[in-house]
Amino acid sequence: MSVDELAAMCYLSRYHFMRLFKQQTGCTVHNYIRQKRLVLAARLIREGMSASSAAAECGFTDYSAFHRAFSQTFGISPGKIKSS
């Protein structure tokens, strides 16, 4: 789901939606969506999906960017989360 789609669902402009979202949550919309995608990817990997497949399933088109974001967020690489 994109920021534009979320804003439209709330009948707000993109800018106003992003400003209100950050004001209410303390987090940007983009960071929130990225965090949710990474949590979903971690769950898929724990359930047996390969890291590259989980990355693609969660909308990451560049595996190296996914790996970097995943490692920064969870402190562990996607490949190692399966065994933990």
C-alpha positions as YAML, in Angstrom:
chain: A
units: angstrom
residues:
- id: 1
  name: MET
  ca: [0.00, 0.00, 0.00]
- id: 2
  name: SER
  ca: [1.36, 3.40, -0.92]
- id: 3
  name: VAL
  ca: [1.25, 6.70, 0.95]
- id: 4
  name: ASP
  ca: [-1.05, 8.09, -1.72]
- id: 5
  name: GLU
  ca: [-3.50, 5.22, -1.23]
- id: 6
  name: LEU
  ca: [-3.49, 5.66, 2.55]
- id: 7
  name: ALA
  ca: [-4.02, 9.40, 2.22]
- id: 8
  name: ALA
  ca: [-6.90, 8.87, -0.21]
- id: 9
  name: MET
  ca: [-8.55, 6.42, 2.20]
- id: 10
  name: CYS
  ca: [-8.50, 9.18, 4.84]
- id: 11
  name: TYR
  ca: [-9.66, 11.85, 2.37]
- id: 12
  name: LEU
  ca: [-6.48, 13.84, 2.99]
- id: 13
  name: SER
  ca: [-3.77, 15.17, 0.74]
- id: 14
  name: ARG
  ca: [-0.53, 13.23, 0.73]
- id: 15
  name: TYR
  ca: [1.31, 16.03, 2.52]
- id: 16
  name: HIS
  ca: [-1.35, 16.51, 5.19]
- id: 17
  name: PHE
  ca: [-1.60, 12.76, 5.82]
- id: 18
  name: MET
  ca: [2.16, 12.42, 6.21]
- id: 19
  name: ARG
  ca: [2.31, 15.39, 8.58]
- id: 20
  name: LEU
  ca: [-0.57, 14.11, 10.75]
- id: 21
  name: PHE
  ca: [0.81, 10.58, 10.79]
- id: 22
  name: LYS
  ca: [4.19, 11.74, 12.07]
- id: 23
  name: GLN
  ca: [2.56, 14.07, 14.58]
- id: 24
  name: GLN
  ca: [0.43, 11.24, 15.99]
- id: 25
  name: THR
  ca: [2.92, 8.36, 15.88]
- id: 26
  name: GLY
  ca: [6.33, 10.02, 16.03]
- id: 27
  name: CYS
  ca: [7.31, 7.95, 13.00]
- id: 28
  name: THR
  ca: [7.23, 8.75, 9.31]
- id: 29
  name: VAL
  ca: [4.80, 6.82, 7.11]
- id: 30
  name: HIS
  ca: [7.69, 5.44, 5.04]
- id: 31
  name: ASN
  ca: [9.54, 4.14, 8.11]
- id: 32
  name: TYR
  ca: [6.35, 2.60, 9.47]
- id: 33
  name: ILE
  ca: [5.63, 0.77, 6.22]
- id: 34
  name: ARG
  ca: [9.25, -0.39, 5.94]
- id: 35
  name: GLN
  ca: [9.15, -1.70, 9.52]
- id: 36
  name: LYS
  ca: [5.95, -3.66, 8.84]
- id: 37
  name: ARG
  ca: [7.46, -5.13, 5.66]
- id: 38
  name: LEU
  ca: [10.59, -6.20, 7.56]
- id: 39
  name: VAL
  ca: [8.56, -7.82, 10.35]
- id: 40
  name: LEU
  ca: [6.55, -9.75, 7.74]
- id: 41
  name: ALA
  ca: [9.76, -10.83, 6.00]
- id: 42
  name: ALA
  ca: [11.20, -12.07, 9.32]
- id: 43
  name: ARG
  ca: [8.06, -14.12, 9.93]
- id: 44
  name: LEU
  ca: [8.18, -15.62, 6.43]
- id: 45
  name: ILE
  ca: [11.84, -16.56, 6.88]
- id: 46
  name: ARG
  ca: [11.12, -18.21, 10.25]
- id: 47
  name: GLU
  ca: [8.32, -20.17, 8.56]
- id: 48
  name: GLY
  ca: [10.80, -21.60, 6.06]
- id: 49
  name: MET
  ca: [10.82, -19.21, 3.11]
- id: 50
  name: SER
  ca: [14.22, -18.25, 1.73]
- id: 51
  name: ALA
  ca: [15.46, -14.77, 2.57]
- id: 52
  name: SER
  ca: [15.50, -13.69, -1.08]
- id: 53
  name: SER
  ca: [11.95, -14.96, -1.64]
- id: 54
  name: ALA
  ca: [10.74, -13.25, 1.54]
- id: 55
  name: ALA
  ca: [12.37, -10.00, 0.43]
- id: 56
  name: ALA
  ca: [10.64, -10.17, -2.95]
- id: 57
  name: GLU
  ca: [7.31, -11.16, -1.37]
- id: 58
  name: CYS
  ca: [7.48, -8.11, 0.91]
- id: 59
  name: GLY
  ca: [8.20, -5.71, -1.94]
- id: 60
  name: PHE
  ca: [11.96, -5.29, -1.72]
- id: 61
  name: THR
  ca: [13.35, -5.22, -5.25]
- id: 62
  name: ASP
  ca: [17.01, -4.99, -4.22]
- id: 63
  name: TYR
  ca: [18.20, -7.84, -1.98]
- id: 64
  name: SER
  ca: [21.26, -5.95, -0.74]
- id: 65
  name: ALA
  ca: [19.06, -3.05, 0.43]
- id: 66
  name: PHE
  ca: [16.76, -5.58, 2.13]
- id: 67
  name: HIS
  ca: [19.70, -7.30, 3.83]
- id: 68
  name: ARG
  ca: [21.09, -3.99, 5.08]
- id: 69
  name: ALA
  ca: [17.70, -2.78, 6.39]
- id: 70
  name: PHE
  ca: [16.97, -6.15, 7.99]
- id: 71
  name: SER
  ca: [20.33, -6.30, 9.74]
- id: 72
  name: GLN
  ca: [20.04, -2.71, 10.98]
- id: 73
  name: THR
  ca: [16.53, -3.31, 12.30]
- id: 74
  name: PHE
  ca: [16.96, -6.70, 13.95]
- id: 75
  name: GLY
  ca: [20.71, -6.84, 14.58]
- id: 76
  name: ILE
  ca: [20.96, -10.17, 12.77]
- id: 77
  name: SER
  ca: [21.22, -11.12, 9.13]
- id: 78
  name: PRO
  ca: [18.18, -12.61, 7.36]
- id: 79
  name: GLY
  ca: [19.99, -15.92, 6.87]
- id: 80
  name: LYS
  ca: [20.73, -16.31, 10.57]
- id: 81
  name: ILE
  ca: [17.21, -15.57, 11.78]
- id: 82
  name: LYS
  ca: [15.97, -18.91, 10.48]
- id: 83
  name: SER
  ca: [18.25, -20.80, 12.88]
- id: 84
  name: SER
  ca: [17.48, -18.62, 15.92]
...
